[in-house]
Amino acid sequence: MLPSISFSSRIPAKTGGGSSEDTLLYIGADTGFISQNIYLFCASEGLATVVRASVDRAALAKALGLRPEQRIVACAICGVPETVSCRAAMLRPKIASL
Ligand SMILES: Cc1cc2nc3c(=O)[nH]c(=O)nc-3n(C[C@H](O)[C@H](O)[C@H](O)COP(=O)(O)O)c2cc1C
């Protein structure tokens, strides 16, 4: 599972400040860009993925050692599609290095 993390403390600096409503919009857009990149990477490597908002944020933040200001917005579940054998996938050099 690949967490897609938006760093809310950095967003205002990147966008030159603005309202908290603007900040939320930019966090959402940022997360969308990250998620889309994960989908594109997985598609290019023959992997399957879905984005999930339902995640145990407290447990995952603890496991990742996140700072208090870092928020988990969404996660991506990535894996080998059922239609592809795991052995065939693992033999592909790029996938094996993940
Ligand atoms: C922002 C966002 C959050 C989502 N969160 C969840 C989730 O927590 N659990 C879930 O089962 N599907 C969630 N989905 C839907 C899945 O990502 C996926 O689109 C859905 O399971 C259909 O997948 P399929 O078209 O491959 O069958 C979310 C979708 C989006 C766009």
The ligand as an SDF file (V2000), in Angstrom:
LIG
                    3D

 31 33  0  0  0  0  0  0  0  0999 V2000
  -10.7900    9.6050   -3.4780 C   0  0  0  0  0  0  0  0  0  0  0  0
  -11.2790    8.1930   -3.5450 C   0  0  0  0  0  0  0  0  0  0  0  0
  -11.2980    7.4280   -2.4060 C   0  0  0  0  0  0  0  0  0  0  0  0
  -11.7330    6.0950   -2.4540 C   0  0  0  0  0  0  0  0  0  0  0  0
  -11.7360    5.3690   -1.3050 N   0  0  0  0  0  0  0  0  0  0  0  0
  -12.1420    4.0730   -1.3460 C   0  0  0  0  0  0  0  0  0  0  0  0
  -12.1490    3.2750   -0.1610 C   0  0  0  0  0  0  0  0  0  0  0  0
  -11.8010    3.7280    0.9100 O   0  0  0  0  0  0  0  0  0  0  0  0
  -12.5670    2.0010   -0.2660 N   0  0  0  0  0  0  0  0  0  0  0  0
  -12.9780    1.4440   -1.4570 C   0  0  0  0  0  0  0  0  0  0  0  0
  -13.3560    0.2810   -1.4920 O   0  0  0  0  0  0  0  0  0  0  0  0
  -12.9730    2.1800   -2.5890 N   0  0  0  0  0  0  0  0  0  0  0  0
  -12.5790    3.4710   -2.5590 C   0  0  0  0  0  0  0  0  0  0  0  0
  -12.5810    4.2290   -3.7070 N   0  0  0  0  0  0  0  0  0  0  0  0
  -12.9840    3.5750   -4.9670 C   0  0  0  0  0  0  0  0  0  0  0  0
  -11.8400    2.7350   -5.5360 C   0  0  0  0  0  0  0  0  0  0  0  0
  -10.6560    3.5200   -5.6880 O   0  0  0  0  0  0  0  0  0  0  0  0
  -12.1940    2.1700   -6.9290 C   0  0  0  0  0  0  0  0  0  0  0  0
  -12.4750    3.2260   -7.7990 O   0  0  0  0  0  0  0  0  0  0  0  0
  -13.3630    1.2630   -6.8530 C   0  0  0  0  0  0  0  0  0  0  0  0
  -13.0350    0.2320   -5.9530 O   0  0  0  0  0  0  0  0  0  0  0  0
  -13.7100    0.6590   -8.2480 C   0  0  0  0  0  0  0  0  0  0  0  0
  -12.6060   -0.0240   -8.7430 O   0  0  0  0  0  0  0  0  0  0  0  0
  -12.7370   -0.8540  -10.1090 P   0  0  0  0  0  0  0  0  0  0  0  0
  -13.2270    0.1030  -11.1400 O   0  0  0  0  0  0  0  0  0  0  0  0
  -11.3350   -1.3200  -10.4050 O   0  0  0  0  0  0  0  0  0  0  0  0
  -13.6670   -1.9770   -9.8440 O   0  0  0  0  0  0  0  0  0  0  0  0
  -12.1470    5.5310   -3.6800 C   0  0  0  0  0  0  0  0  0  0  0  0
  -12.1130    6.3080   -4.8400 C   0  0  0  0  0  0  0  0  0  0  0  0
  -11.6810    7.6150   -4.7790 C   0  0  0  0  0  0  0  0  0  0  0  0
  -11.6630    8.4270   -6.0520 C   0  0  0  0  0  0  0  0  0  0  0  0
  1  2  1  0
  2  3  1  0
  2 30  2  0
  3  4  2  0
  4  5  1  0
  4 28  1  0
  5  6  2  0
  6  7  1  0
  6 13  1  0
  7  8  2  0
  7  9  1  0
  9 10  1  0
 10 11  2  0
 10 12  1  0
 12 13  2  0
 13 14  1  0
 14 15  1  0
 14 28  1  0
 15 16  1  0
 16 17  1  0
 16 18  1  0
 18 19  1  0
 18 20  1  0
 20 21  1  0
 20 22  1  0
 22 23  1  0
 23 24  1  0
 24 25  2  0
 24 26  1  0
 24 27  1  0
 28 29  2  0
 29 30  1  0
 30 31  1  0
M  END
$$$$
